[in-house]
Amino acid sequence: MKGSKGFSLLELLVVVAILGILVAIALPRYFDAVADAKRNAQKTNIAIIRTSLEYYRNKNNRYPYTSTTSSGSYLNFNDFLKSTTYFSETPICPYNNMEYSYTGTNPGNDWVDHPEWLYYVVDNETVPKSYTLTYTAP
């Protein structure tokens, strides 16, 4: 309508359609970027944990226990993860913002609900000289 002060319905629909298209393009890229950031944070956390495990081994000539209790000056894996000697702060799982924790059995499908679980196995519980550390990224 000539002389009116406002936008026509058609103009508003075009603007809404353009905004819808932009959102449809931008949101998947945003969520992909968030997923990539979480995956990279998980990999970085695991690298830090592995480095700290090597530091622990160099200092104690063994790896942490897998048992639920620490023994003397040697730590179990959960106490190791909370130790301020080896970490400036406790590592946090980026998928659910929970502290990592040890599980002695492979969690299988439960990993989907618990990405903070780390499957940690040592070669010899008496004097651990090597380890396997398995994790998931949902």
WOKA-V930087 format. One record per residue. SS is DSSP state (helix for helix, strand for strand, loop for the rest). PHI is phi in radians with two decimals (* if undefined). Layout:
ss: <SS	SS>
phi: <PHI	PHI>
//
This chain:
ss: <loop	loop	loop	loop	loop	loop	loop	loop	helix	helix	helix	helix	helix	helix	helix	helix	helix	helix	helix	helix	helix	helix	helix	helix	helix	helix	helix	helix	helix	helix	helix	helix	helix	helix	helix	helix	helix	helix	helix	helix	helix	helix	helix	helix	helix	helix	helix	helix	helix	helix	helix	helix	helix	helix	helix	helix	helix	helix	helix	helix	loop	loop	loop	loop	strand	loop	loop	loop	loop	loop	strand	loop	loop	strand	loop	strand	helix	helix	helix	helix	helix	helix	loop	loop	loop	loop	loop	loop	loop	loop	loop	strand	loop	loop	loop	loop	loop	loop	strand	loop	strand	strand	strand	loop	loop	loop	loop	helix	helix	helix	helix	helix	loop	loop	loop	loop	strand	strand	strand	strand	strand	strand	loop	loop	loop	loop	loop	loop	loop	loop	strand	strand	strand	strand	loop	loop	loop	loop>
phi: <*	-1.30	1.47	-1.47	-1.80	2.88	-1.84	-1.38	-1.06	-1.11	-1.11	-1.14	-1.12	-1.11	-1.11	-1.10	-1.12	-1.12	-1.10	-1.09	-1.13	-1.09	-1.15	-1.11	-1.45	-1.34	-1.08	-1.05	-1.15	-1.09	-1.16	-1.13	-1.13	-1.11	-1.10	-1.11	-1.11	-1.15	-1.09	-1.17	-1.12	-1.09	-1.10	-1.15	-1.05	-1.14	-1.11	-1.15	-1.11	-1.10	-1.10	-1.17	-1.09	-1.18	-1.09	-1.05	-1.10	-1.10	-1.36	-1.97	1.07	-2.95	-1.67	-1.09	-1.17	-1.73	-1.19	-1.39	-2.11	-1.34	-2.23	1.09	-1.51	-1.61	-1.67	-1.48	-1.14	-1.13	-1.16	-1.05	-1.13	-1.69	-1.28	-1.36	-1.22	-1.87	-2.38	-1.23	-2.61	-1.11	-1.09	-2.05	-1.22	-1.25	-1.42	-2.43	0.99	-1.93	-1.17	-1.11	-2.50	-1.49	-2.26	-1.51	-2.13	-1.12	-1.28	0.98	-1.21	-1.16	-1.08	-1.06	-1.54	-2.35	-1.21	-1.40	-1.31	-1.99	-1.55	-2.08	-2.32	-1.92	-1.29	-2.61	-1.16	-1.20	-2.39	-1.14	-1.97	-2.59	-2.52	-2.21	-2.14	-2.09	-2.52	-2.27	-2.32	-1.09>
//
